[in-house]
Amino acid sequence: MREADQHDPRRGEVLVEERLDDRKAAILRAIVERYVASAQPVGSAAVARSTDLGVSSATVRNEMATLERDGYIVQPHTSAGRVPTDRGYRYYVDHLAGAGMLPAAERRSIAEFFTSATMAMDELLFQTSHLLARISAHAAVVVGPQPEAVVIRSAHLAQLQPRLLLAVVILSNGAVEKEVVHLDEDVDEASVATASALLAERLAGRRLGDLPSLGGPPGAGPPPVPERLVRASCDALCVHLSQHHAEPLYVGGASRLAAEQDAFTQTTVARLIDLLEQHVVLASVLREMLGPGLTVRIGSENERADLRECAVVLAPYLVEGEPAGTVGVLGPTRMDYRKAQAAVVAVSQQLGRQLSR
């Protein structure tokens, strides 16, 4: 046997785990894949028939006994069948599953969705969560960019009335934010034009989180009219964003958790549905889970008690090369990990491309 380093996402430490020999690995793969497909404990005879090991059921039973002793499988009751443990699923994901590929029809469905998507940002993320739920057959989540991290592409001021302006900012995630700016004085078109140019120069390329400081420092005397308009516009936009733009999260296919209730306890299903409704909490939980690439958390690896019976598969999506948000699926540990990972990767890549246009 040889050893491989494995990162423990719960503790940030590196564990040393023995690599299984080829026979045990093939048996574990067969147990995981047959159990995921059938939801029934897998016996030695079924494993012997489904593998090309060329060994007897008795030999498979002996190997299964070793896998059980080492914590990769467990016997749920007195039948001869075994089911994977969280450790068994983890070994399968890390060493045996490989890179999954979605069927051509599902790849085409994802591509067509994003090719034809012309909707606003919020609607795009909402529909993407439902697309991922359909493709993966699990509850899906899409977390939008944290507002303070979004970059401002351009800004503009338009005059509506002598004391009324419209401030418009276009963001790197494709969103357009608008807010009416109320003034204490009449202003002329020339001052508004000067203020608009100043606002565009000051905001372009900066993050929304910098907006409170972009109105300009207070001066010793009364600032010029254009400067006052820029400050008023930045203040109005700050108020608007604080009231309307918490970190957005969209859930698709939450009802699938009820359909998968045979894989959960009733209490777990209720807690999961409750968690999916707490968008701020869930967004924070997913952000803490997410690594730099594809992340898979299985059962007891999850710190939250309400996720201990769950598998969570997450990936970031990039906008203009920078991490912007998260897509993922949530389901039972008895999950088709190859398909779930392939679906999450495909959707995250397409969403990132869409928002980078």
N, C-alpha and C positions, 0 to 999 in steps of 0.2 A: 504494500500500500504506500501511497505517497500522501503528503500533507499539503493542504492549501490554506492560505490565510483567508478568513472570512470576516467582513466588517459587521459588527453588531450595531444596527441602527438605533437601538435603544440607549446604548451607553457610550457610543462614540469610540469603542475600543476594538481591537483586532483579536479575533479568536483564532485558534489553530484547530482545524477540523480534519479528521482523517478522510481521505478520499476512499470511497468504496471500490472494491475490485469490480471487474466488468460484469461478473455474474450477479452479484448483489445489486449493482446499479441497474441492470436490465430488469431484475425482479421488482425493484422499487418503482422503476418507470411503469412497468405493467400494472402494478397495484394502483398507483396514482391515476393513470389514464383510464383504467377500467372502472375505478370507483367514481371518478368524475363523470364518466359517461352513464353509469348505471345507478349510482347512489346505493349500491349493495356491497357489503363486505366481500372481499375477493379471496377465494380459496386457492390452494396450491395447484389443484388440477386445472383451474382456469388459467393460472399463470403459466403452467407448463405448456398448455395448448397455444397460448398467445405469444410465446417467445420462441426464438430459434436457438435456444440454448442446447437442445438435444440431451436434456437430463430428465430423470424421472421425477414424478410428483414427490417422492420421498426426499430427493435431494433438494427440491424447491422448498419443502417443508423445513428442512434443516436450515437453509439459508434465511427463510422467513423468521425462524426462531432467533437467529442471530440479529436480524434487523429489528425484531421486537425488543430484544434485550438491549440493543443500542439506542432505542428510542425513536426509530424511524417509522414504525408501524405499531398498531395496537389491536388487540382482539376486543371488540366492543361487547361481546357476550360469549356464550359458550359454543357458538358455531365455530366452524373451522376457518371462517373468513377473517381477513384483516383489513383495516382501513389506515390511511396515512395519518401521522401526527403532524403537528405544526413543523417539527424538525424534518419530517419526511417531505412535506411540501417545500420547505426551504431548500433542501438539498436538490429536489427536482428542479425548482426554479433556477438555482445557481449553476447546476452542473448538467442537467439532463434535458431541459425543455428546448433549449436552443432558440433561435430567432424564428418566431412564428410568422406565417404569411396569411393574410386574409384571402378568402376566395375572391376571384376576379369580379364577381357581381357586387360584392361589398366594397371593394376598392373603387369600382366604377361609381357606386352610389355616393361615396365620400367625395370623389373628385367632382361629380356633377353638382353636388350640393354647394360646394365652395365656388365652382365656376359660375353658377347662376346667382350666388348670394349678393344682393344689392341693398340689403336692409341696413338699418341703423345699428350701431354698436350693440346696444342692449339686446335687441331682437336677435342679432347674429349669435351672441353668446348663449341666449336662451335656446334658440333652435339647435345650436351645436350640442348642447347637453342632451337634447332629445335624440339627435342623430347618434351620438355615442351610446346612448342607452339601447337604441334599436340594434346597433351593430354588435355590441358586446353582450346583450341580453341581461345586463345588470343595471342597477341604479348608477347614474352618471352625474358628475359634478364638473362645472366649469367656473373657475374663479377668475374674474376680470383683473386687470392691472390695478395695483394699489394707486389710488388717485395721486398721492404725493410723488410717486415715482414716474408718472407719465410726463413725457417731454412736450413742451409747447412748440408746435411747428410755426405758427404764425398768429398774429393778433391784429384786430382792426376795430376802429371806432366809427360808428355811423350816427348822424344827428337825426333824431326823430322830431323833436320840438326844441325851441330855444333853451329849455331847461331839462331836456330829456335826451340821453344818448343810449345807444345799444353797443355794448362791448361784446365782441365775438373772438373766441380763441379756437383754433383748430389744433387738435392734439395728435401725438404720434400714434395713438391706438385707433385713429380714424374717427374719433368722436368730435363733435362740434358743440361747444358750450357757449351759451348766450345769456346775458343778464342786462336788464335795464338799469341805467345809472341816473339817479335823480340828483339834480344840481340845485344850488342855492342862488344861482345867478344866471342871467341870459348869457349865451356864448355865441360867437359868430362862426361861420363856416371855416374861416381861415384858422382860427384857434383849434377847431376840432380836427382839421386836416393835419396841423402840426402835432397835435397830441396823438393822433392815430399813428403817425410815423414814429414818434418817440416811443409809444407803447409797443409797436412791432419790433423796434430795435432792442428794446429792453427785455422783452419776454421771449423772443425767438431763441430756441435752443436751450432754454432753462426748464427746470422741472416745476411741476405744479406746487411741490412742497416749498419752493423758493418764493412763491407768489407774494406772501406777506411782506417780504423785504424788497420787492421789486418796484414799489411805488416811488422809491427815492427817499433819501434821508431828509429829516426835517431841517429846514434852513433857519437862519437867524431872523429873516424878514419874510414877508408874504411872498410865496413862490409865484412865478409867472402863471398866467391862465392855463397854457398847455400842461404845465407840470401839475397843477391842481386837478386837471381832468384825468391825467394818468393815475394819480393817487386815488381819486374817487373811483375810477374804473377798477383798479386792483383791489380796493376794499370791497367793492360790490361783488366782484368775482369770488373773492375769498369767502364771503358770507354765503353766496350761492352754492359753492362747492362743499362747504361744511354742512349745509342743510340737506343736500341732495345726493352726495356722492361718498357714502361709506363704501368699503371694499365690496364690489358686486359679486354675488355668487348665485349660480343658477343650477337647479337640480332637475334632471330628466329621469323619468322612469322610476320614481320612488315607489310606485305601486308594485314594482317587481320584487321588492323585499317581502311583501305579503305572499306573493306567489312562490317565494323560496323558503316559506316558513318551516318546511320540513327539515331544513338545514340549520334552523335557529330555534331557540326556546321562544315562547310567546313573549316573555319579558324582554328579550333581546330585540325582537321585531319592533315592539312599542318604543323602546329606547332609541333605536336607530331612526325610526320615523321622526321622533321628537328632535333628535340631533340634526337631521336634515332640514328641519324647519328653523333651526337656530343659525341663521346664515353667518352672523358675525363670529359666533363660536366655532362653527365648522370651518370657515375660512382660516381662522387662526390655527386650528388643529392641522389642517392640510398644509399650511405654510411651514409649520414646525416639522412635519413629516418629510417634506419634499427635499430630495437631494439634488445634486447638480444635473442628473440625468433621470432615466427611468428608475422609479422607486417602487418596491413591492414590500408591503408590510403584511405579515401573516399571523393571525390569531394572537397568541400571547406576546408577540413582538410589539403589539399596540399597547401603549401606556394607559389609555382610557379603558375603563371597565366595559363600557358599552360597545367597544370595538373588538373585544377579546375573541369573539366567535367569527370575526370578519377577516376578509382579505381586502386590501386597498392597493390599487395599482395607479400610480400617478406619474405624470411627466410635465415638465414646464413647456410653455410655448414661447418662442422668441419673436420679438418685434424689432426689426432693424438690428438683429444680432444680439439684443439684450433680453434677458428673462423678463417676461411681462406678467404672466399668470400661470394658471395650472389647469390641466384637465385630468380626469381620473374616473375610475369605476370603483364601486363598493359592492361586495357580495360575500357569499359564504366562503369559508376556506376551501370548500369543495368547488373550486372554480376552474374553468379551462384557462389556465394561466397563459398558454401560448396565444390563444385568441385574444384574451383581455389585453395582454401587453402589445400585441400587434395593432389592435384597435386604438389603444391610447396613443401609441407612437404615431400612427397614420393621421389621426385627428389633430393631435398637437402640432404636427408639422404643417398640415394644410391650414390650420387656423393661423399659425404664425405667418405663413406666406400671405394669407388673405389680409391680415392687418398691417403687413409691411408694404403693401402696394401704395 
